[in-house]
Structures are given as structure tokens and as C-alpha cells.
Amino acid sequence: MSQTKDMGKDGKRRRRPPKKVHKKRIDINQEALDFKNTETLKKFVTESGRILPRRITGMPAKLHRKLTQEIKRARNVLLVK
């Protein structure tokens, strides 16, 4: 039985190391999150208008929920695309 490059010495499949995702760590306090503050909100939105996920921004869950709410409010008032 020949071994392929995906197989280890014991015949089991080897796992690839996970790809490193570069985090865009942005530290911000909760008071600075406001729907009228469009410059800070644009840091968390892509060019196509999608909100960046937590795994990329590195924010705590509670703060990310507040951020999402403020981005949606700003969209509603047509301040952010």
C-alpha cells in the first residue's frame, strides 16, 4: 500500500494547520458608538456595505451587537450606505 502526501506514517490523514486570519483589531469605547458618528461606523463596514464579523474586528459580543444596531440605525436615516 503506497502512502499519499495527505497520509501520515500511521495511515491516518494529517490535518492542515488552520490559515491565519489577519484581524483588523479596532479598539473603541461604547460611548463612541453612535449612529451619527459615521466615520467610526465606516471602519466596520465593507465597501459593498456589509458589516464586518466579530472574528475579523475582534470585538466582544456585547459591543458588536451595539455596533450592529447603530449601523442599522444609520442606514435607516441614510447616513451610511
N, C-alpha and C positions, 0 to 999 in steps of 0.2 A: 504494500500500500504506500503510495507516494504522498508526501506532505505538500500541501499548497502553502502559499505565503500567508494565508489567513489562519492557518492552524499552528498551534503551539507544539512543543515536543511531546506532550501527553495526549495529543489528538483532539484537544478541545479548542474551540475558537478563541482567538485573542480579541480582547476589546481594545478599540482605538481610544487614545486619550481624548477627552472632550475638547472641542475647539474653544479657544479663549475668545470671549466676547468682550470687547472694549467698552467699559462703562463710561458714560458721559456724566460722571458724578457731579451733581449740582446741589450745593447746599443752600437752603433758603429757609427762612423762618415762616411760621404760619401766618403772621400778621401781614407779610409782604404779598401773600396770595390774595389778590382781589381782581374781580373781573374788569375793573377799569385800568389796571396795570398791564397793558397789553405787551409791553416789552419783555416782562418776565414770563408771561404766558407763551410767547412765541418761541422761547427756548425749549419748551416741552412739546411743541407741535412740529410735525414734518412739513415739507413744502407742499405736500398734497393735502395737508390738513388733518392728518391722523395724530392722535395723542400717543406719545412715546410710552412704552410699557415700563413697569417698575423695574424689571430686570436690567433695563438699559439706563434709566435715570438713577437707580439706586436709592430711591426714596422709601421711607417707611409707608406701610399700607394706609394708615390713617391720613397721612399728609397727601398721599397720592389720590385718595378718594376726594379730599377737599380740592386738590388741583383740578381733577376731572370735572367736578361740579362748577368751578369757576370758569374753566374753558368753555363749558357748555352754556353758561350764562352769557359769556362774552360773545359767543356765536349767535345767541338768540338776539342780542342787541346789535348785532352786525359790527362788532369791534374787531373780531378775529375771524379769519377765513375758516 
